[in-house]
Amino acid sequence: VAMRATIKAVQLHGGYGYTTEYPVERMMRDAKVCEIGEGTSEVQRIVIARELLGDLID
């Protein structure tokens, strides 16, 4: 969610969105680092499914 939001914000800023003068550039970098640290989308789906299904899959 954060990555999608910051990409849209950068696009709204145009070329200025990629410069370090605007905080939106830092926000996008931070969102990407969090996305990488959390694992791929597929891994996140597996983790969520395990939590939701709980005892059913054990």
Residue, then its C-alpha position, 0 to 999 in steps of 0.5 A: v500500500a505504501m509503495r503504491a501511494t508513494i509512486k502516485a505521489v512521485q508521479l504527481h510531482g513529476g520530475y521533482g518527485y525524484t529529487t532529494e529536495y522534496p520529501v516524497e522521494r525519501m518516502m518512496r525509498d523508505a517504502k521500498v526498503c520496507e517492502i523488501g524487508e517484509g518479503t515478496s508479495e507471495v510470501q506475504r500471502i502465505v503468511i496471511a493465509r497461515e494466520l487466517l486458517g490457523d489450525l485448519i492447515d496443521 
